[in-house]
Amino acid sequence: MERTRIAKVDNVKLSRRGEQVLGTLHLTPHHLIFSHTPPPTTEDSQADNTVSPRPRELWITYPIISFCTFRPAPAVSRQPSSIRLRCRDFTFVCFYFPDEAKARDTYDSIKSWTCKLGRIDKLYAFTYQPQLPERDLNGWTLYDARKEWERLGLGNPDLNCGWRISNINVDYNFSPTYPALLPVPSTMSDNTINYAGRYRSRARIPTLTYLHPVNNCSITRSSQPLVGVRKNRSIQDEKLLAAIFSTSSQERPLASSTPPSLEAESSNSSQEDQQFGSLTDFELSNAEELEDEVISAARREGKDYKPQIYGAQQHNLIVDARPTVNALAMQAVGLGSENMDNYKFATKAYLGIDNIHVMRDSLNRVIDALKDSDLSPLGPDRDQLARSAWLKHIAGILDGSALIARQVGLQHSHVLIHCSDGWDRTSQLSALSQLCLDPYYRTLEGYMVLVEKDWLSFGHMFRHRAGHLNSDKWFQVENDRMTGDPNRPGFGDAGAAGKALENAFLSAKGFFNRDNASRDSLGESDGEAQLFDPDKSTARPRLAASEAEATKVKETSPVFHQFLDATYQLLYQHPTRFEFNERFLRRLLYHLYSCQYGTFLYNSEKERADCKAKERTRSVWDYFLARREQFSNSKYDPVIDDNKRGSERLLFPKTNEVRWWSEAFGRTDAEMNGPRLSSGAPSVDRDYAGGRLTPVLTGVETAERSISTASPAPSARPVPSTASSGMAALAAGLSNFGLSGGSDNRQERQRPPIQSKEVEVEMQ
């Protein structure tokens, strides 16, 4: 099909920030190019009358277009036809056409090149030919999983770190969304790992992502357990987590061998009446012995075991990134959160970070505050920016990351992180906490390795979240927009409760209609119903390739954007601790959507391997490594000295100083952050609804008792309503359990009253 109805349009007027220039619009298979020759300046005329100013060009790659509106020329007005574009890098432009027919042909061509591709391999990355010096680089080799695990201490017999690298997923059959190499405790056999995988959504078991080189404490990540309304359990999962939390001990509480009965039988039968608990008497006996062994060992660790680090007190933590109510609501569809009666060797904290739908809506509100940037030179509406709650979400993610980093780096404890499927909020928290803990990840190459490991290797749905194949819903004629499509960006809050209820029903339908033999907890789509079951011969016909790969608006979300924004906050607050500069983050955000490189086109390591992305496309790291000097921070100080203030190994965010990343939104600092206080910090409180931050810690749970926003314990200290210190919040919530938390000198404020609202079932 010929997608280009018109390849070149002359006398097109470009409007941007209220300024207009006349030029020519070119439509190529991969870019929209506007070129114009600026008028000569007085200095140019005096220098040489024979030299013409160089033409200037604006290149817009089609996948970066997030919204396109065609407005025909009104019959009763002399205003010309126009096409308005909003881009995911927050470029806002409007093109005015002298001829309505050419304007419509241009609109149809842009829509065809953007929405009618059908397959990922039709994107620009598969035809892009780099110029020197990129051509001599190969960024695909930058990350070597074994090399990174060796850097962290795995594979070194002298260290005896208690971990090994399992090949159970080397063919991706165990968990298609996980990496091929999985670091697991040395005491765990692959057979036990196999059974434990049946208790976690998509078999994303607790596995190592970071090992602290000083205290041998770990950050592990996973997906949610399949608890359900029947409160199912898995002895293998409990054993695996107990082994993880014991890896830093001198004494190993768990035997290296697994009881034969536990190896022979899965605690997750596909039949409902056998699922997660129908064990024989012999198995139940072994399970009880194992449970007693684990719990007593964990208790010994807190009383008799002398930590390797002087003064360390281990209080191992399970971090559920979701709000407490949302996590519990997932039990209705067979999922949920750990029953702490079965994990008595740990404490669980709910962080209250909202799901992808809330984050998408928040960014859409930011866009609404900026959306007239093509026509107006005025600054954004600060009140509208405040109502977006974007900064509140960034502060919550940073506070949760600080909590994890403090537990590992200061409390010398182990932390397991998960959300729903463990590839959105989990990746944010895991990567940011490592950025706080390890100076290596603050170097240019170290940050690239961190992205490769915690986002690309462990899986993140880049193709879905970034919407690379775009959607027809983002292309509308002006009259159509007035009908109020609830899926278009910035539509508002109308019908929010109805959408929440609809998502809940769709989620439940997708779960209960799935094949019971499947390891997946849900269909491919998070937040929408599974349309067909490919494993059943009686299933509905398969969708066409173009429909199967088309972007679903409800699956898009700025998850990776938030990670880059949170990194910017750390960079801004600690300008000497990072080797890279702000421009590096901004260009990385651009190339997330540009589709010029193959790095961010797929959802998992397996997908990249199956599609031969490394052979057929270039790595985005080629772009940065070839221009290293442009992305280097001139203020960077590589010296690490824990005895020198400002040079310590650890760093933590100041979440009460979170600010707008104005450069990323294409605005000035004054426009986005407003007047600055005498201390030099922006007036952040103005950018939060009600002027206050919400607590990052929404619930604490152990085997004995729980504290949550739904039903706080009467004797519990109130959780502070500021996101200024994750450990302060943790200390407030855990003080009654006798666990030591960090100290914080800030005045605690009373927690605001709980607002009743519709709870949306989590489909991260």
Secondary structure, DSSP 8 states (H G I E B T S, - for coil): ----S-SEEEEEEEEETTEEEEEEEEE-SSEEEEEE-----HHHHHH-TT-----EEEEEEGGGEEEEEEE---TT----EEEEEEETTS-EEEEEES-HHHHHHHHHHHHHHHH---SGGGSGGGT----TTGGG--GGGS--HHHHHHHTTTT-TTT--SEEEE-TTTTS-S-TTS-S-EEEETT--HHHHHHHGGGBGGG---EEEEE-TTT--EEEE---B--TTTT---HHHHHHHHHHTTTTSSS--S-SS--HHHHHS-SB-SSGGGBTT---HHHHHHHHHHHHHHHHHHHHHHHT---SSTT-----EEEE-S-HHHHHHGGGGT-----GGG-TTSEEEE-----HHHHHHHHHHHHHHHTTTTT--S---HHHHHHTTHHHHHHHHHHHHHHHHHHHHTS---EEEE-SSSSSHHHHHHHHHHHHH-GGGGSHHHHHHHHIIIIIIS---HHHHHTTT--GGGEEEHHHHTT--TTSTT--STTHHHHHHHHHHHHHHHHHTS-TT-S-SS-SSSSS-----TT-TTS-----HHHHHS--GGG---HHHHHHHHHHHHHHHSTTS-SB-HHHHHHHHHHHHH-SSSTTS-SSHHHHHHTTHHHHS--HHHHHHTTGGGGB-TT------TTSTT--S-----GGG----TTTTT--HHHHH-SB-TTS-B-GGGGSGGGS---S--EEE-SS-EEESSS--TTS----S--S-HHHHHHHHHGGGT-------S------------------
